[in-house]
Amino acid sequence: MPSAGMGRLPPILGRQFGRMRTRSSLGAKLVAIMTAVGLVATIAITLLLAGIITPSFTKLEGKAIAGHVGRARTALSDYAAGVESAVRDYGDWNASYAYMADPRAGSERASPLPRTMTDLGINGMAYVSPASRVVIARWHDPVRGAQGGVERARLTAMIARTDLAAVLGRRSSGRFYARIGDRVAAIGVARVRRSDGSGIPRGYVLMARVITPQQLATLLPAGARIVTAAQGDAVAVTAGASKLTLVVPLIGADGHAVAGARFTIPRDVSLLGRRVLLLAVAGSTLLLLLVLVVLRRMIERLVLRPLHRVESHMQRVRVSGSLALLEEDERRDEIGSLGRSFNAMLRQLKDLREQIEAQSFDLGRSESAVAVMHNVRNALNPISTILSQGIAQSAAIDRATIDRAIAELAQGDVPESRRRKLAAFVAAAVEAESADRDAMRREMVVGREAMADVLEIIGQQQRAAHERPALEVCDVSDIIARNATIARYALGTSIAFSFPAGPSPVMASRVILSQVIGNLFGNAVESIVARGTGSGSIVATISQAQGRVTVAIRDDGEGFSAEAGALLFQRGFSTRAHKSGGLGLHWCANSMAAMHGALRLESDGPGLGAVATLTLDAADTAVAKAA
């Protein structure tokens, strides 16, 4: 592998540095994007608030209008009900009944005097025969204090064009509004019967009460007036800028409006809605602007400045060729991860440079190939297991069943309950397929890591045969975690792993130490499988004393006897009767000795598990920090 280009970063990293120099343009793009987002958000918020607030206040205004109309109708109905109540007393009266039997023989005491009409609050009164002929009619104007002949004639004309029998129907009394000349009056009409309600009705008695502006002011809001122009039978609403004009129809004897009561009300609800909308839009816009300003400053502080620091360091590395690490600020976000990944890349480049410049020791001429193949076999076992599991794994749900469910869903005559069940089944099938795909992806990642170990092992074999390995600062915790992830898939056995999470720097060759730990994990897994329980556990502990780091790997496998323990490190020895080669412990012990370390195996006896103890030099604190 050539080493001439190791003084400079690879071309692909140089292109990355070139793109990183556009930090100022990135900031400008972020400002433009945030400005555009702010404008779009402002418009969206305005439309949203207008779509929520305006209809709500429109509904409130509609309810207020309905309330005013309801109160106006109730007041006008009560006004007419008073006339109906008064005329009912004269209708169910023996004197009226006798008078209608013979108007000429009877006295006129059955018809009230002007003073009585004033006390009753009525302006006109009439007795009408069953043939709709007016027997007697009177009109009294309290203002002038005299009878009005013209108004009496108008009252008589109104009675003549009104079908009183249709007005009453099967009732004994009724009420309606009518126009008498240019004025509007509430009319009450009742059948003439005896006081006890018996007897065949002998006609009708009718009373009229004119609505004056003073009376209308007590019934409706101030400023109300009667309009006699043609109005519809429905309530008319005219909206102005700040007021609403309402016209409530006065229903006549034929069921149609004869006039209308017009009054105005302020549009307080609508005006309040507009003010609330303006206030909400202004407040949300100001809040959005404040958020955008703060967001821009935070992006500048948390993203752009750290990226500029990384870019400056990368430029220094490119110019000087010195693979100095970036000073980390202990951030736990994406920027901190970028710095740590960058330092990891620099460490890898530094390792590659040192490994190319200085030849490491050869793993042995005759036994090196066997040892390497043994390590390769251990690393390939998880890949074989993953592939075997992937081939043997059947689909979560039969494809034909899914196809039948989809075909049935496509039919138009499927019942709704059946359709829901089929849709739930297809959704569950898709979710199960997605879960299987994710699980397979995770297993392939582990297989890729195992293959990376194989490639590293093969690459290590190509180095010089007899030189000692170049020692470097390695994190033995990270190496244990990586090999534990790979070993978890070995031989398809359920194995629980436990190991410390904190960093533990030691002086060793990272690749060789990874092979040794991988061999030990492979041996532990084989021991657990040989015990036959179907599951087991491997516990790794790390301790440090007097400049030495001790790694203990304990398993609950089949263990070994004291006699077998004395032969474990001999070349070619194996406790497995079906194997022709060794466990690789001979190579592991030699490799540990080459790294100024030691390997020791212990067991309390068959069936009691075993402990593999690795001893290495601890990395000096200053050296570890520099590395």
Buried (B, 14 or more C-beta within 10 A) or exposed (E): EEEEEBEBBEEEBEEEBEEBEEBEEBBEEBBEEBEEEBEEBBEEBBEBBEEEBBEEBEEBBEEBBEEBBEBBBEBBEEBBBBBBBBBBBBBBBEBBBBBBEEBEEBEEEBBBEBEEBBEBEBBBBBBBBBEBEBBBBBBBBBEEEEBBEEBBBBBBEBBEEBEBEEBBEEEBBBBBBBBBBEBBBBBBBBBBBBBEEEBEBBBBBBBBBBBBEEBBBEBBBEEBEBBBEEBEEEBBBEEEEEEBEBBBBBBBBEEEBBBBBBBBBEBEBBBEBBEBBEEBBEEBBEEBEEEBEEBBEEBBEBBBEBBBBBBEBBEEBEEEEEBEBBEEEEBEEEBBEBBBEBBEEBBEBBBEBEBBEEBBBBBBEEBBEBBBBBBBBBBBBBBBBBEEBBEEEEEEBEEEEBEEBEEBBEEEEBEEEEEEEBEEBBEEBEEEBEEBEEEBEEBBEBBEBBBEBBEBBBEBBEBEEEEBBBBBBBBBBBBBBBBBBBBBBBBEBEBEBEBBEEEBBBBBBBBBBBBBBBBBBBBBBBBBBEBEEEEBBBBBBBEEEEEBBBBBBBBBBBBBEEEBBEEBBEEEBBBEEEEEBBBBBBBBBBBBEBBBBBBBBBBEEEEEBBBBBBBBBBBBEEEBEEB
